[in-house]
Amino acid sequence: PEAVLLSVPLPLTGNRDTQVRGTILRQLDRPQGHKQRGVLVLRFDEAQGDDPSASDFGRALELARFLTSSRLSGVKTVAWLPEGIKGHAVLVALACDMIAMPPAAELGPANVREPVVDDAMRAAYREIAARRRTVPPTVAVAMVDPGTRVLKVATDAGADHRKRHKRDVE
C-alpha cells in the first residue's frame, strides 16, 4: 500500500484541525491506482513560535473523532512523533492505528495546560483510546487526569491494567 506523509502543525488552535482534515480528505479523494487506500502518516510538527503543548481540547477532539470515523475506514493511520508530544495533541495521536516515536520521545502528559479536568474530558480520552487500542483506555485517562493512577497487575492469568484514583491507593 502507498504511504502518504502529512504534517500536523502543533498546537491545534484556530483552524489548524480543519486544515489537516481538509488535506486528508483531498488525499482520500485523489484517484488511486489500486483498491487499497494505503497508509496515512501524520507527522506532528511544532509550528514556529508557538507552544506545541497548547492544543485546544475541542479542536483535538474533533480531529480525533474524524480520524476514528468510518470516513477513514480502510486507511491505516500512523502518528509519527519525532519530538514526542504534550497537551491535547495526545488525543489525536491516540486516534491513530499506530504511534511511532524515537525511544527518548515522550507521549504526554495531556493536561499540561488544563487547570481543570472534568468527566467529559476523561470520557473523551477513554472513548478515543478504546476505538484504536494503541494505548489502553485507562492509561489514556491517566495521561489527562493527574488524579488517576494506573497499576499493571500480573497474575497467573496474565497482565491487566487497572485504573485507580489517588484516594484508592494511598
DRENDO-1510 file (C-alpha; in Angstrom, 1 decimal, always signed):
<recs>
REC; n; res; u; v; w
REC; 1; PRO; +0.0; +0.0; +0.0 .
REC; 2; GLU; +1.0; +3.6; -0.7 .
REC; 3; ALA; +2.1; +5.7; +2.2 .
REC; 4; VAL; +1.3; +9.4; +2.4 .
REC; 5; LEU; +3.0; +11.8; +4.8 .
REC; 6; LEU; +1.1; +14.8; +6.1 .
REC; 7; SER; +2.2; +17.4; +8.6 .
REC; 8; VAL; +0.1; +18.2; +11.7 .
REC; 9; PRO; +1.3; +21.6; +12.9 .
REC; 10; LEU; +1.1; +22.0; +16.7 .
REC; 11; PRO; -0.5; +23.4; +18.6 .
REC; 12; LEU; -4.0; +22.6; +17.3 .
REC; 13; THR; -5.6; +26.0; +17.7 .
REC; 14; GLY; -7.5; +28.3; +15.4 .
REC; 15; ASN; -8.4; +26.4; +12.3 .
REC; 16; ARG; -5.4; +24.0; +12.1 .
REC; 17; ASP; -7.6; +21.0; +12.8 .
REC; 18; THR; -9.9; +21.8; +9.9 .
REC; 19; GLN; -6.9; +22.4; +7.6 .
REC; 20; VAL; -5.5; +19.0; +8.5 .
REC; 21; ARG; -8.9; +17.4; +8.0 .
REC; 22; GLY; -9.2; +19.1; +4.6 .
REC; 23; THR; -5.8; +17.9; +3.5 .
REC; 24; ILE; -6.7; +14.4; +4.5 .
REC; 25; LEU; -10.0; +14.5; +2.6 .
REC; 26; ARG; -8.3; +15.8; -0.5 .
REC; 27; GLN; -5.8; +13.0; -0.3 .
REC; 28; LEU; -8.6; +10.4; +0.0 .
REC; 29; ASP; -10.4; +11.9; -2.9 .
REC; 30; ARG; -7.4; +11.6; -5.3 .
REC; 31; PRO; -7.8; +8.7; -7.7 .
REC; 32; GLN; -6.0; +5.6; -6.6 .
REC; 33; GLY; -4.5; +3.1; -9.0 .
REC; 34; HIS; -5.4; +0.3; -6.6 .
REC; 35; LYS; -8.3; -0.6; -4.4 .
REC; 36; GLN; -6.4; -0.4; -1.0 .
REC; 37; ARG; -6.2; +3.1; +0.2 .
REC; 38; GLY; -2.8; +2.7; +1.9 .
REC; 39; VAL; -1.1; +4.3; +4.9 .
REC; 40; LEU; -1.5; +7.9; +6.2 .
REC; 41; VAL; +1.4; +9.0; +8.3 .
REC; 42; LEU; +0.7; +12.1; +10.4 .
REC; 43; ARG; +3.9; +13.9; +11.4 .
REC; 44; PHE; +3.3; +16.0; +14.4 .
REC; 45; ASP; +5.5; +19.1; +14.0 .
REC; 46; GLU; +5.9; +22.2; +16.2 .
REC; 47; ALA; +4.7; +25.4; +14.5 .
REC; 48; GLN; +7.3; +28.0; +14.6 .
REC; 49; GLY; +7.0; +30.4; +17.6 .
REC; 50; ASP; +4.0; +28.5; +19.2 .
REC; 51; ASP; +3.9; +26.4; +22.3 .
REC; 52; PRO; +3.3; +22.9; +20.9 .
REC; 53; SER; +1.6; +21.8; +24.1 .
REC; 54; ALA; -1.1; +24.5; +23.8 .
REC; 55; SER; -3.6; +22.5; +21.7 .
REC; 56; ASP; -7.2; +23.2; +22.2 .
REC; 57; PHE; -9.2; +20.3; +23.7 .
REC; 58; GLY; -12.2; +20.8; +21.4 .
REC; 59; ARG; -10.1; +21.0; +18.2 .
REC; 60; ALA; -8.1; +18.0; +19.2 .
REC; 61; LEU; -11.3; +16.0; +20.0 .
REC; 62; GLU; -12.9; +16.9; +16.6 .
REC; 63; LEU; -9.8; +15.8; +14.7 .
REC; 64; ALA; -9.5; +12.6; +16.8 .
REC; 65; ARG; -13.2; +11.8; +16.1 .
REC; 66; PHE; -12.6; +12.3; +12.4 .
REC; 67; LEU; -9.5; +10.0; +12.4 .
REC; 68; THR; -11.6; +7.3; +14.0 .
REC; 69; SER; -14.7; +7.8; +11.8 .
REC; 70; SER; -15.9; +5.5; +9.1 .
REC; 71; ARG; -14.7; +8.0; +6.5 .
REC; 72; LEU; -11.2; +6.8; +7.1 .
REC; 73; SER; -12.0; +3.1; +7.2 .
REC; 74; GLY; -9.5; +1.2; +5.0 .
REC; 75; VAL; -6.8; +3.7; +5.8 .
REC; 76; LYS; -4.1; +2.8; +8.3 .
REC; 77; THR; -3.2; +5.9; +10.3 .
REC; 78; VAL; +0.2; +6.4; +11.9 .
REC; 79; ALA; +1.1; +9.1; +14.3 .
REC; 80; TRP; +4.8; +10.0; +13.8 .
REC; 81; LEU; +6.0; +11.9; +16.9 .
REC; 82; PRO; +9.6; +12.8; +16.2 .
REC; 83; GLU; +9.9; +15.0; +19.3 .
REC; 84; GLY; +7.1; +13.4; +21.4 .
REC; 85; ILE; +4.0; +15.5; +22.3 .
REC; 86; LYS; +2.3; +17.0; +25.3 .
REC; 87; GLY; -1.1; +18.6; +25.7 .
REC; 88; HIS; -4.3; +17.7; +24.0 .
REC; 89; ALA; -2.5; +16.8; +20.7 .
REC; 90; VAL; -2.0; +13.5; +22.6 .
REC; 91; LEU; -5.7; +12.8; +21.9 .
REC; 92; VAL; -5.1; +13.0; +18.2 .
REC; 93; ALA; -2.2; +10.6; +18.4 .
REC; 94; LEU; -4.4; +8.1; +20.4 .
REC; 95; ALA; -6.9; +8.2; +17.4 .
REC; 96; CYS; -4.3; +6.7; +15.1 .
REC; 97; ASP; -3.9; +3.0; +14.4 .
REC; 98; MET; -0.2; +3.2; +15.4 .
REC; 99; ILE; +2.1; +5.6; +17.2 .
REC; 100; ALA; +5.7; +5.8; +16.2 .
REC; 101; MET; +8.4; +7.8; +18.0 .
REC; 102; PRO; +12.0; +7.7; +18.9 .
REC; 103; PRO; +13.0; +5.9; +22.2 .
REC; 104; ALA; +13.7; +9.2; +24.0 .
REC; 105; ALA; +10.5; +10.9; +23.0 .
REC; 106; GLU; +7.5; +11.1; +25.4 .
REC; 107; LEU; +3.8; +10.8; +24.9 .
REC; 108; GLY; +2.0; +13.1; +27.4 .
REC; 109; PRO; +1.1; +14.4; +29.8 .
REC; 110; ALA; -2.1; +15.6; +28.1 .
REC; 111; ASN; -3.2; +18.0; +30.8 .
REC; 112; VAL; -0.1; +20.3; +30.8 .
REC; 113; ARG; -2.2; +23.5; +30.2 .
REC; 114; GLU; -5.5; +22.2; +31.6 .
REC; 115; PRO; -6.3; +23.6; +35.1 .
REC; 116; VAL; -9.5; +21.5; +35.5 .
REC; 117; VAL; -10.1; +18.1; +34.1 .
REC; 118; ASP; -13.8; +17.1; +34.1 .
REC; 119; ASP; -15.7; +13.9; +33.4 .
REC; 120; ALA; -16.4; +14.9; +29.8 .
REC; 121; MET; -12.7; +15.2; +29.1 .
REC; 122; ARG; -11.9; +11.9; +30.8 .
REC; 123; ALA; -14.7; +10.2; +28.8 .
REC; 124; ALA; -13.3; +11.6; +25.5 .
REC; 125; TYR; -9.8; +10.2; +26.2 .
REC; 126; ARG; -11.3; +6.9; +27.2 .
REC; 127; GLU; -13.6; +6.8; +24.1 .
REC; 128; ILE; -10.9; +7.6; +21.6 .
REC; 129; ALA; -8.4; +5.2; +23.2 .
REC; 130; ALA; -11.0; +2.4; +23.1 .
REC; 131; ARG; -11.6; +2.9; +19.4 .
REC; 132; ARG; -8.0; +2.3; +18.4 .
REC; 133; ARG; -6.4; +0.4; +21.4 .
REC; 134; THR; -2.9; +1.9; +20.7 .
REC; 135; VAL; -2.9; +2.8; +24.4 .
REC; 136; PRO; -5.2; +1.1; +27.0 .
REC; 137; PRO; -8.2; +3.4; +27.8 .
REC; 138; THR; -7.2; +3.5; +31.5 .
REC; 139; VAL; -3.7; +4.7; +30.5 .
REC; 140; ALA; -5.2; +7.4; +28.2 .
REC; 141; VAL; -7.4; +8.7; +31.1 .
REC; 142; ALA; -4.3; +8.8; +33.4 .
REC; 143; MET; -2.5; +10.9; +30.8 .
REC; 144; VAL; -5.1; +13.7; +31.1 .
REC; 145; ASP; -6.1; +13.3; +34.8 .
REC; 146; PRO; -3.2; +13.5; +37.2 .
REC; 147; GLY; -5.6; +12.2; +39.9 .
REC; 148; THR; -5.7; +8.8; +38.2 .
REC; 149; ARG; -3.1; +6.2; +38.7 .
REC; 150; VAL; -2.7; +3.0; +36.6 .
REC; 151; LEU; -1.4; -0.2; +38.1 .
REC; 152; LYS; -0.3; -3.1; +36.0 .
REC; 153; VAL; -1.2; -6.3; +37.8 .
REC; 154; ALA; +0.4; -9.5; +36.7 .
REC; 155; THR; -1.2; -12.8; +37.8 .
REC; 156; ASP; -1.1; -16.4; +36.6 .
REC; 157; ALA; -3.9; -15.4; +34.3 .
REC; 158; GLY; -1.9; -12.6; +32.6 .
REC; 159; ALA; -1.5; -8.8; +32.9 .
REC; 160; ASP; -4.3; -6.3; +33.5 .
REC; 161; HIS; -4.4; -2.5; +33.6 .
REC; 162; ARG; -6.5; -1.1; +36.5 .
REC; 163; LYS; -7.4; +2.5; +37.0 .
REC; 164; ARG; -7.1; +3.8; +40.5 .
REC; 165; HIS; -7.6; +7.2; +41.9 .
REC; 166; LYS; -5.1; +8.6; +44.4 .
REC; 167; ARG; -7.6; +8.2; +47.2 .
REC; 168; ASP; -7.9; +4.4; +46.4 .
REC; 169; VAL; -4.1; +3.6; +46.6 .
REC; 170; GLU; -2.9; +5.9; +49.4 .
</recs>
